[in-house]
Amino acid sequence: GVAHPLSYHIETFGTGVISDERLGALVMDMFDLRPLAIIEDLDLMRPIYRQVAAYGHFGRPDLDLPWERTDLAEALREAAGPLATRVS
């Protein structure tokens, strides 16, 4: 098989401050999207599934879920350049 994604699609529906193509290029440069890297980055081998089996996997302020972290947002914003201002 092929470890790297064969394709990807980013769609901001006109809300992006940079083009979808530029954002996609930045994501591909900054994030390792190989399956093993995703498993490691999101710590998916850690047995947390019982905690997220009820009340959903997203938007859970009571749990520190790796896929909810925004620690790379500022680095992505900086890589995008001066046109990518913080949206409130």
Buried (B, 14 or more C-beta within 10 A) or exposed (E): EEEEEEEEEBEEEEEBBBEBEBBBBBBBEEEEEBEEEEEEBEEEEEEBEEEEEEEEBEEEEEEEBEEEEEEEEEEBBEBBEEEBEEEE
